[in-house]
């Protein structure tokens, strides 16, 4: 099997792209933490305005956690799909 320079360059570009953004562990960690914290703070602010104890804090905090989990799931699925491109087990039969 002959590997051309284009294939090597394409692989290097894909690896570099994967290392950016969500490929970075710190970025993933911040994504999982920041959304629930911000939504929780917003909920605490709304609770302070309306006097509704921890209702909005809990609801909006849960929305933030749910959003973080959904984002992490879809980013993982996209990364795995890019990684499995062209692999025999990833080909769909038509």
C-alpha positions in Angstrom: 0.0 0.0 0.0 1.5 3.3 -1.1 1.0 6.3 1.1 1.2 9.6 -0.8 2.2 13.0 0.6 -1.4 14.2 0.3 -2.6 11.4 2.5 0.1 12.2 5.1 -0.7 15.9 5.0 -4.4 15.2 5.2 -3.9 13.0 8.3 -1.6 15.6 9.9 -4.3 18.3 9.3 -7.0 16.1 10.8 -4.8 15.4 13.9 -4.1 19.1 14.3 -7.7 20.0 14.0 -8.6 17.4 16.6 -6.1 18.8 19.1 -7.8 22.2 18.9 -11.1 23.2 20.5 -12.9 20.3 22.2 -9.9 18.0 21.7 -8.2 19.9 24.5 -9.0 18.5 27.9 -9.0 21.9 29.7 -11.6 23.2 27.2 -13.8 20.1 27.9 -13.5 20.6 31.6 -14.4 24.3 31.4 -17.3 23.5 29.2 -18.7 21.0 31.7 -18.3 23.4 34.6 -19.0 26.9 33.3 -22.5 26.3 31.9 -24.0 24.8 35.1 -22.3 27.5 37.2 -23.5 30.4 35.1 -27.1 29.0 34.9 -27.1 28.4 38.6 -25.9 32.0 39.3 -28.7 33.3 36.9 -31.2 31.1 38.9 -29.9 32.5 42.2 -30.3 36.0 40.8 -33.9 35.3 39.6 -34.7 33.7 43.0 -33.4 36.8 44.8 -35.7 39.0 42.6 -38.8 36.9 43.0 -38.1 35.5 46.5 -38.6 31.9 45.4 -35.9 30.3 47.5 -33.8 27.8 45.6 -36.4 27.0 42.8 -34.8 28.8 39.9 -31.3 28.0 41.1 -32.0 24.2 41.0 -34.0 24.3 37.8 -31.5 26.5 35.8 -28.6 24.6 37.4 -30.1 21.4 36.1 -30.6 22.9 32.7 -26.9 23.9 32.6 -25.8 20.4 33.6 -28.1 18.8 31.0 -26.8 21.2 28.3 -23.2 20.4 29.2 -23.9 16.7 29.0 -25.7 17.0 25.7 -22.9 19.1 24.3 -20.2 16.7 25.4 -22.1 13.7 23.9 -22.5 15.3 20.5 -19.0 16.5 20.4 -17.8 13.0 21.3 -20.0 11.4 18.6 -18.7 13.9 16.0 -15.1 13.2 17.0 -15.6 9.4 16.8 -17.3 9.7 13.4 -14.3 11.7 12.1 -11.9 9.2 13.5 -13.8 6.2 12.0 -14.1 7.8 8.5 -13.1 5.2 5.9 -12.7 2.4 8.4 -14.3 -1.0 7.3 -16.5 -1.1 10.4 -17.9 2.3 9.8 -19.1 1.7 6.3 -22.9 1.5 5.9 -24.3 -1.1 3.6 -26.8 0.3 1.1 
